[in-house]
Amino acid sequence: MAASDNPLLAAADLPDYAAIEPGHVEPAIRGTLADSRTRLGSLLEQREPTFATLVEPFEAIQQHLGRVFAPVAHLNAVRNSPLLRAAYNACLPLLAEYQTEVGQNRRLCQSYERILAREGRELSPAARRVLEYALREFRLAGVRLAPAEQRRFKSLMQEIASLQSQFEEHVLDASQAFARQLPDERELAGLPGHVTARAADAARERGLDGYLLRLDQPTYMTVMSQAQSRALREEFYAAWTTRASDQGPSAGRYDNSAVLAAILKLRHEAAQLLGFASYAEFSLATKMAPDVPTVLAFLTRLAGHYLPAARKELAELEARAGHPLAAWDVAYYAERLREEKFAVSEEALRPYFPLPRVLSGLMAVAGRLYGLRFEERKNLSLWHEDVRYFDVLTADGIQGGFYADLYAREHKRGGAWMGELASRMRVAGQSSRPVAHLVCNFAPPARGRPALLTHGDVVTLFHEFGHTLHHLLTRVDYPSLAGVNGVPWDAIELPSQLMEQWAWHADVLPLVSGHVETGAPLPQEELKRLIASRSFHAGLAAVRQLEFALFDFRVHAEYQPARGPDLERILAEVREQVAVIRPPAYNRFAHSFQHVFAGGYAAGYYSYKWAEVLAADAFAAFQESGVFDAATARRFLDEILSRGGSRDQMEAFVAFRGRAPEVDALLARDGLAA
């Protein structure tokens, strides 16, 4: 296939998504990798390479490779098919081999060292940071290892990449495999109309009578919080928490047990090859937290604050229910208690949060904070008819843009995320604007009405939009450190969790709400009750996150090859330490824990709580001066949001806040004493 016939290799700023076929993938990746190797070889032939003649051109080489593969990875997540999956998986070992090869290239590493020594004083702080960051990455890729150890490390990286993809595929397949037909509408009691309408449509599409409930995230969450049928809740809970495991309705069919064990084993071996005692230590080499004891002490300290509140909240909930609660009862009775205490119901509020209103209000908030404008670009080549694209503009013109793919559907991965298509680049005479994919899984529009969001969905959209702004508003010209790149993983959630705070504010809720039929904003009394409900069950929510974080971190910190993963022992000890709701023995949440076993959060899930401390403290600065205060927003943009990975994150936070972060603001927000 000629390069000119392959849409992945087209020079256009945005991909021709509709034209990309599985057959394009492997030729594009193989050709780009071969070209990257050739171009790097030519760069290394220089007698005295400089930052301008080696580092900048290599940044452009890496950016181009990322730009070719990014649409493939994205389509594999949002429009999965057997042929695309096979093409994607065929490329993972090739990419892992190349990246490890680059990381272990001693000539390249030595050239970077010489450039730093020779030019370091004259370079800009961001350029020096590019060199320092790259030298750290060389070390973590095994550049100092003996040849045999380098080969083993490269093999490990390839195997891990393939296993992580397999883990994610099993979760998707297990989720898609489950569907519950309900012939009698009475079994749907409590479920809102938009869910039953979707269920009726789904049944009709398959030629079935009655209703068909699938195991997508919006449906699962609604069943757990709204379905009056305890049996239906338990059935969905069992299906969700046993996905890709040896238990549940698809027991053994997509089982991640062996995959999970292999990932942990290979991660541990890779870390030890590099001289780390565990993968947890290896993980912390690129994070704000300095060492394993610091992370464990941080999580334990938070547990000390939140556990008493969580126990009290569960006792109140069981008193309301009149009996002990199983795991599939908690969300249902919590929503009933929330309705009683605050006269607030997530489902009842949906008509006030039609997606078009929420999106326009969100953009208005970003405009007031950072001086942005958003213009939708039409007639683009897209992967689905529901997708939209927006240019993001400042006073200087187009800053970047993002695709918005916001609805759940078949063959699309669950969850919400921001993915990178291209980073900002101004190097070696080449330039590109940052472009992002903003992906959510909200319940789609039903029968002629716009999609109606819960307030929880609104918070999710604000969260992912925070990541998107972090990527788009960068002023760093080097792709390796632009936007979210090069940012420590335990700081990556700061902009997103900060953005969430506006979704709860009295000055913002009128901007993002408007009744789907009348356009009226959320009434003041309901607005006040919604805000008052924010800290409702903050203890239960926090200890659940702490359970996940401690489990993830300890599994990676305590791994011993002779003993294997030891999941059950560690999970039992973690639950004894922080859990107040004990799940049934068949629960296999680890088997679908994609953040850790298929994403970038391995030995790093604690980052959510770490960054939550940063975000709550940062928002306190806005509260002190006004949530739309221009000077505070400008300071956050200048000191943190625009800096990407070009600056030490603690230094950046102190420059913004005037001091180191403190936990008090988070505890106060959650209704707890410091």
N, C-alpha and C positions, 0 to 999 in steps of 0.2 A: 504494500500500500504506500503510495507516494505521500510525503509529508503534507503536501498541499491539499490532499483529500481527507486529512485527519483533523476533525474539529478541535481536538485537544492541543494541536500544535499551531492553531491559527494565532495570528498576532493581535487579534482584537482584544480590547480591554476586558470585555465580558465574554464568557463562553457561549457558544451556540448549544445550549443545553439540550434542546430538542433533537439535535443532530447526533449527539454522542451515543454510540452503540458499544456493547461489550467488546466487539471485534476491534475497536479503536484503541483499547486500553493498553494491552501489552506491547504492541508495536510502538506506541507513543512513549511509554516508560522506558523500554529498552533503548530506543533511539536517543532519548534525552539523557539517559545515564551514560551511554557511550560518548555522546557529545560533551557531557560534563567532565568525564575523565580526560578526554582529549584536550579540552580547554584548560583544565587544571594542570595537566602535564606541560603545556606550553608556558603557562604562567611560571611554573617552577624552573624553567630553563633560564630565567633571568639571572644575570650574574649578581646584581645587587638589587633585589626587589624592594620596593617601598610600599608604604600604605596605599598610595595612589595607584601603583602598578600591579600590586598583588591582592591586597585585602579588599579594596573596593570592587575590582572585577570578580573576585571569588564570591563576594556578597551577591552580586548580580547573577552568577551561575546558580547559586543555591536558591535564590528567589525564583528563577525560571523553573527549576525542577519542582519546587513547591507549587508553583502556579499550574503546572501541567497535571500534577497528581491531585490537587485539591478538589477539582470537580468530580474525580473518580471516587474519592473517599466520601464526598458529600452525597453523591447519588447512591452509593452503597448503603448509606444510612437512611435516605428518605425515599428511595425508589428501588428497593432491593429486589433482585430477581436471581434465579439460579445461574444464568449466564454471566451477569454482572458480578455476582459473588465469586464465581470461579476466576474471572479475570482479575478482580481486586486481590484475591488471595494469591494468585500467581505472581503478583507484583510485590507483595510484602517482603518476601525473602530477598528480592533484588534490591529493594530500597534499603532494607536493613544492612545488607552486605555493603552497599555503597557508602552509607553513612558511617558505618564502623570503619570501613577502609579509609575514609577521609579523616576520621577521628584518630586513627592510628598512623597517619602519614607523618613520619618523623621529619622529612624535609620541610613539609608545610609548617609543622609545629616550630621547628628551629628558625624558619624564616620569620614567623610571627614574633618569636622571642627576640631576634635581632632587630626587627623593626621597632619593637617596644623600647629596647635599650637605646637605639640610635635616634628615634624620632619622638619618643614619648613626651618629652618636655614641650615640643612644639605643637603636638596634636591637641585638638579640642578634648574636653572631658569625655564627650560621647565616643569619640574615636578611640581614646585610650581604653575606655570601657569595653569597646568591641574586642580589642586585643586581649584584655584581661579575661573577659568572658570566654573567648575562644580557647585560651590557654587552659582554663579550668576544664572546658569540655574535652580538650585533647586528653588531659589526665584521666578524666572519667570514662573515656573511650578506650583506655589501655595503651596509650602511646608509649609508655615506659615499660610495657610488658615484653618478655622474651617472645621470639617469633611463634613458638608453639602455643604459648598462652594467648597470644593475640589471635591466632586462628581459632582457638577454643572460644574466646570471647565473642568473636564475630559469629560463630555458629550459634552461640547462646542467644545473641540478639535476634538472629533470624528465627530461631525456634520460638522465642517468646512472642515475637510479632505475630507469627502464625497462630499460636495458641490463644492469644488475646482476641484475635479475630474470630476464632472458632468459639470461644466463650460467648462473645456477643451474638454470634449467629444462633447458638443454641437457645439463648434467652428470647430472641426474636421468634424463632420457630416454635418454641414452647408457648409463647404468648398467643401466636396466631392459631395454634392447634386447638385451643380451648374456645368453645362457644356453648352457651346454655340456651336451649329452646324452651320457651315457656308458653304453652298453649292457652293458659288462662290468665286474663288481665289481672285477676285478683292477686296473683303471685307477685305482681309488680307494685303492690301497694306501697305508697310512700315515695316512689321514684317520680321525679318531675316529668312534665309533659315532653320536654325536648329529648329526654332519654328514651321514653317509651316510643316516641315517634321514630327515632333512629332505629330502635329495636324492631319495630314493625316493618320499616323499610328493609332492614337487613334480612329479616325472615322472608319477605317477599322476593328479594333478589335471589335467594337460594331455593325458592319454590316451596317454602315451609309455611305451615300454619302458625298463627299467633305472633310470637315475638322471639327475637334472637339477640341475646346479650353477649358481646365479645369481651375479651380480656384486654382492652386498651386501657390506658391509665385513667382517662376521664370517667369511663364507665365504672372501673373498679372503685375509684374514690367515691363516686356517687352512690354506688351500691352499699359501700361500707358505712357511709354517713346517713343515708336516707331510707334504705330498704327496711320495711317493717318486718319482713320475713327473716327470722333469725337463721333459719336453715339456708336461705339464699346467701346471707352474709357469710356464713361459715363456708359454704361451697366456694364462693369467690375468694375468700381469704385463703383457703387451702390451695386453690389453683394458683393464686398469685405468689404465695410464699414457698411453693414447691417447684416453681418454674425451673426447668433445666436441671432436675435433680433425680434422685432415686425414689422420690416420694410423689404423691399426688396423681392427678388424672393422666399425666404423660410419663409416669414413673419409668425411668431408664431409657426412654426414647431419645431424649436430648441431654442426657446426664452430663453435667459439668464436673462431676466428682474427680475424675482422672485428670481433666484439663486443669482444674484449680490446683490440684496437688503438683502437677508438672510445672505450672507457672511459678509457684512458690519455690520449688526445688531449684529451678533454673535461675531465678532471680537471686537466690541465696548464693549459688555457685558464682554467678557473675560478680556479686559484691565482694566475695572473698578473693576472687582473682585480683581485684583492684586493691586489696589490703584492708577492706572494711570487715568488721566482725559480723555484720548482718546487713540485709537490704535496707533496714530502717536507718542505719548509719549512712549507707550510701545515699539514700533519699535526702537526708538532711544536709548533704554536702552542697545542695543547691537551694536551700531554704533559709528563711530568717531564723528559725529556731536553731540554736547552736548544737544541741546534742540530745540523745535519747532521754536521759533523766529530766531535762527541761520540759520536753513534750509530755511525758507521763505526769510530772508534777503539775503542769498547766491543766491537764484534763482532770486530774484528781482534785485540784483546787476548785475548779468549776463545779465538779460533782458535789463537793461539800456545800456550795451555795444552793444548787438546784434540787438535790435529793429531798430535803425536808419539804420543799414546796410540792414536788411531784407526789410524794406520799400523801400529803394533805389533799391534793387535787383528786387523787384516785379514791381516797376514802369518801370524799364528798360525792363523787360520781357514783360509787356503789351504794351510798345512802339514797341517792336520787333514784337509782334503778331498783333498790330493794333486795339486791342479791349480788353475790360476787360476780365479777365480769370476766368473760373470756376475751381473748385478744380481738375477736371479731365483733365484740359488743362495744368496745371503747369509743370508737369514732361515732357510732350511732347515738349513744347516750350522751356523749360530749356535745354533740350538736343540739340535742334536746335541752340539755342544761344551759348551753349558751343562749338558746332562744328564750328560755325562762329568765335568765339573769339579766340579759341585755336587750331582749326583744329584737334580736338580730339573727337572721337566718341567711346562710350563704345562698341557698337556692332562691329564697324570696327576694334577694338583692339582684339576682341575675338581670331582670329587665332594666335595671339602672346602669348596667355595664355592657351595652352593645359594643362589640369590638371596634367599629369605626369611631365611636366617640372616645373610647379608651385610647386608641392609637393617636387620634388628633390631640387629645389632652396631654398625652405623654410627650409628643413632639413640642407642644406649647411649653411644657415644663423645661425641656432641654433648650428651647429657644430663650427662655427667660434667664436660665442659668448661664449658658455658654454662647449666646448670640447666634444660634443655629437656625437655618431654614431647611425645610424638607420638601423636595419636589419629586412626585412619582413619575417614573419614566415608563412609558407605555411601549407596546409593540416590541418587546424583547423576547428572545427565545428562552423559554422556561421549561422546567421539568414537570410542572403540574399547573392546571388552570387557576388554582387558588393562590399561587405565589405572586407576590408583588415586589417591585424594586423601587428603592428611593435613593435619590442623590441627596447628600448632606452638604449644605453650603454654609460658608462663613462669609464675612464681608469681602474676603479675598477670592471668592469663587468656590467651585466644587472642591470639597475637602476629601470626599470619598463616597461610598455608598453601601447599601446593604439590601439583601434579599430577605423578605419576610415570608416564612412558610410556617403557618401557625396552627393548622388543624391536624388532629389525629386521623389516620387512615391506614388501610392495610398496606403492608410491605414498607412501613416506616417505623424506624426505631422509636421507642417510647422516650419520655423525658423532655427536657428543654436544654438548649445549649446555643452558644455562639461559636461558629466555626470560621476560620480564616480562608478566604479565597486568595487574597493578595495583600501584602504588607506595603506600607509606604516605603519608597525607595528614591533616593537622589544620589546616585553613585556612578562613577565611571561613564559620565555622559548619558546615563539612562535614568528613567524615572517611571514611577508608577504610583497610583493612588491606592490607599487601603480599601479593600472591599470585604464585607463580612456576610455570612449566612446567619440569620437570626431564626432559630427553629424552636417551636413549641408544639404541644399536643393538646390543644383545646378542643372541646366538643364543637364540631362543625355546625354551620348554619342548618336550620331545620325548616323545610317547607316554606321558603319565601321570606324568612326573617333573617336578620344578621345573626352571627354567632353571639351568644350571650355568655359573658364571663362571670364566674364567681369573683369575689374580691381576692381570694387566694390566687386565682388566675392573673388578676391585675398585678399582684405583687410579683408573681413569676415573670410576667412580661417586663416590668420595671427592672427586675434583677438581670435578665438577659440583655436588656437594652443598656444597662450599665457596662456590661462586658463589651457590647458593641461600640459604645462611645469610647471606651478605653482603647479599643483597636483603631477607631477612626480618627480620633483627635490627637494622635501622636504627632510630635514635631521631630522625631528622631528619623534621620535619613537612612540609617543602616538597618536593613530588614531583620538581622539577627537580634536586634534590640528594640525594634519599633513596635508600638502597640502593646500587646500582651506578651510579646516574645522577650525572653530573657528575664521576665519578672518572676521572682521566687513564688513557688506554688502556694505558700501560706500567706502571700500578699495578693494573689491574683483575684481573690474574691472581694477585696476592699471596694473597688469601684462599683461592683454589682450589688453588694449588700448595702452600700451607702445609698445607691439609687432607690432601693426598696423603701427607704425611710419616707420619701416623698409620697409614696402610695398610701401612707397612713395619715397624711397631714390635712388639717382642716382647710388650708388654703389651696390644696391640690385636688381633693376629692370632687369639688364642684367642676373642675376642669375635665375630669375623666369620667364623669357620670352624666347620664341624660336618658330619661326613660325611653325605651324603645318605641313607644307609641306616642307619647306627648312631648318628649324632649326635655321634660322638667328635670333639673338636677336632683341629686339625692337630697331629700328633705333634711333640714337642719337637725331635727331630733334624731332621725335615723343615722345621720352622719356622726353625731356625738356618741350614740350608742355603739356604732361600729368602732370608733376610735377607742372608746372605753373598754371594748372587748379585746384589745390587742394583746394584753398580757394574760388573757384567759388561757390556762393550761400551759403557760410558758415553762413550767417545771417539767411537765410530761414531755413536751417537745424537746427540751434541752437534754434530758437524760437519754432519750432515744438517740439523738445525735452523738452523745458521749459514748453510748454503747457501741455504735458503729465505729467511731473514731478509735476507741481503745482496742476493739477487736482487730481492726485493720493494723494498727501500729504494733500491737503485741504479736500478732501472727507473723509479721515480718521481722520483728526484733528478736523473737525467741525461737525462730526456726532452727531445728537441728536435723541434719540429714538422717541420722539413725532413727529418729522418732517420726519424721514426716511432718505433715501440716499441723497435727494435734489440734484441729479446729474445735472439737467438742470440749476438751478441757479448758482451753482459753476462753471460749465463748461462755462456758458455765461460770468461770471465775469472774469474767467481766460482768455478766448479768447479776451475779451475787453482789458485786461492788456497786453497780449503778442502776440496774433495771428495777422497776416497780411492777411492770406487767410481764408476766412469764408466759411466753408462747408455748404452744403444744410441741410435743417431741418431734412431730413430723416437719416442723418449720425448718426450711433450708435457705434462709435469706442470703447466705454467702454465695449460693450457686447462681444468683442473679445480681450480685453486687458489681454492676458494670463499672462504676466509678473506679473501683480498686483493681478488678481483674481484667478489665478491657479498656480502661481509660487512664488518665494521668494521675490518679489520686493514690497510687500504691504507697503505703506508709506515709500518706499525706492527707487522709480524710480529715484529720484534726484541723486542717487548714480552714475549714468552714468556721469553726469556733474561734480559731486564732484571728482570722480576718473579721469576724463579727465584733470582736473587741475593738479592733481598729476602726471599723465602720461606725459603730455606735459613738465612739469618742469623736470621730470626725464630724458626724452629724450634729453633735453637741455644739461644735463651733458654729454651725449654721443656725442652730436654735438660739445661740447667744446673740447673734447679729441680725437674724431674720433669714428665713429659709430661702428667700430669693435674693439675699444680699449679694450685690455684684462683686464687691471686693473679696468676700469669702470664696465665692465661686471662682473668681479669677485666680486666687491664690491656690485653690485646689487644682485647677487646670494647669497652672504654671509649675507647681511643685511636685505633683503626683501624676495627674491624668495624662499629661502630654509627654511625660518623661520615659514611658516604657521601662525597659530594663537598663537604661543608660545611667541609673543612679542607685546607690544603696537605698533600700526601701525604708529602713529605719531613719536614715538621714533625711529622706524625703518627707516622712511623716512628721518628724520634729520641725522641719522647715515650715510645714503647713500649720501645725498645731501649736508650735512654740515649746513643746515638751514631749517626753516619751508617752506612749499610750497608757491609759489607765482603764481598769475594768469597771469602774463605778458607773459610767454612763450606760453600759449594757445591763448591769443589774438594776439600775433605776428604771430603764425602759421596760424591763420584764417584771417590775413591781416587787423587786427584792431589795433588801437593805444591803449596802456595801459592807 
